[in-house]
Amino acid sequence: MAGTIKRLAGPAAIANAAADIYNQGSALLYTVIRHIMIVNKTAASHTFSLYLGATGGSAAGTEVVGTAKVVAANDAFHWYGALRMSNTDFLSGLADAAASLTITIEGDLNAV
């Protein structure tokens, strides 16, 4: 498990209202997100925000990728890092328009 990068979520559309994107529910594991890709499949630029915290959350101060980050038309945004999530953490997000941006999340699962 550890050290093996796998797709954790997506590709899936980001909703235009705060919604859960990823949660790993086992108390025996934790996730390390290594790569997030947001693809804009439209001919206009769109924005998104990602949050870490409670289910369906979009509270100020919980942003992990800016507020209203712009993705240009027919382009992609890539985030690389090491974001640790326990089974009680939720990655949630929203876009300015439904079904315009898709998200794919890659990372690894590790035993607690």
Buried (B, 14 or more C-beta within 10 A) or exposed (E): EEEEEEEBBBEBBBBBEBBBBBBBEEEEBBBBBBBBBBBBBBEEBBBBBBBBBBEEBBEEEBBBBEEEBEBEEEEBBEBEEEBEBEBEBBBBBBBBBEEBBBBBBBBBBBEE
